[in-house]
């Protein structure tokens, strides 16, 4: 419980120190002697809960609670009135203004501790539900609502979040020449923070693509500009991301890519799957980092399998992570399946020491028809 913070607002020194001593065994406790002192404290540090007397000099409890209610940043702080005023009008006034509990002096300390614990549990549930809702919204914005539809190709995609998930992202854009830029990335971190930075990062990527595609279709050139942006932008300057940027030309059946420290994709060829080995430094680490374009040929029936590290870092039965070698084997197993991505999912879990995935997973499977010229 030590992570929770409580602000005690009480002008009686004896009561104030008693509450600080007892609650301080379980929570981080701060004190104020009146409502104005409490507002000054809240400006610098918003507590998880406030316990306040009503009758105080300078600013009483009702005025304090009203001031907090008028600010959107503080109106949801749970509030307990602790006072010698036990009359019904005072209680009703507190209820009308959104007070969460009302305890009269003299009070039973165990009862107060129980009510504090209950209110903080309610806050945790509310925050957890809110985080989950925000996380789902960010996740939806990090993934496309449709996929490219190109004759002679099948294009499959799957993303799956673990708990609140992290910063996995995928996007695509069609050029004027009927070619496609595909972006797969993983912004470092977990939870809502990673999702926020991934969303901001993806917005920059989209803007950069639209600007630079008028001059070049080189993934390496785009990657260079994105790296410079990360290092110069005040919001994203401490953001690091692995990133795979692919320029897919279905007319020539080629994929040209630049890889900034991302999981290396698997190219399925007539001779079997092989790792596309080239990779440069992840984004956001160093200025003047150079990136290279590498071109792959997609043979009839061949495929490209790209993914994020939720697959390679899945724990295997031998105690080690599955790693790249397992991805190559999974690609071979998926090549002739009706549902290649499902084959990859189940094949990964069959090799795993766990019954489910331990991190976000993102899988892209792009396959050329064996009958195309």
FENGIHU-V454697 format. One line per field, one symbol per residue. ss: DSSP state (2 for helix, 1 for strand, 0 for the rest). burial: b if it has 9 or more other ideal C-beta (glycine too) atoms within 8 Angstrom, else e. A space follows every 10 residues. Layout:
ss: ???
burial: ???
//
This chain:
ss: 0000111110 0022222222 2220000111 1100222222 2222000011 1100000000 2222222220 0000000111 1110000222 2222220000 1111000022 2222222222 2222222222 2222222222 2000000000 0011111111 0000011111 1111000001 1111111111 2222222222 2222222222 2200000022 2222222222 2200000000 1111111110 0001111111 0000011110 0111100001 0010000000 0001111000 0011111022 2200110000 1022222222 2222000002 2222222222 0100000000 1111111100 000
burial: eeebbbbbbb beeebbeebb ebbbeebbbb bbbbbebbbb bbeeeebbbb bbbbebeebb bbbbbbbbbe eeebbebbbb bbbeeeeeeb bebbeebebe bbbbeebeee bbbebbbebb ebbeeeeeee bbebbeebbe ebbeeeeeee eebebbbbbb bbebbbbbbb bbbebeeebb bbbbbbbbbe bbebbbbbbb bbebbbebbe ebbeeebbbb bbbbbbbbbb bebeebbebb bbbbbbbbbb eebbbbbbbb bbbbbbbbbe eebbbbeeeb ebbbeeeebe bebbebebbe bbbbbbbbbb bbbbbbeeee ebebebbbbb bbbbbebeeb bebbbebbbe bbebeebbbb bbbbbbbbbe eee
//
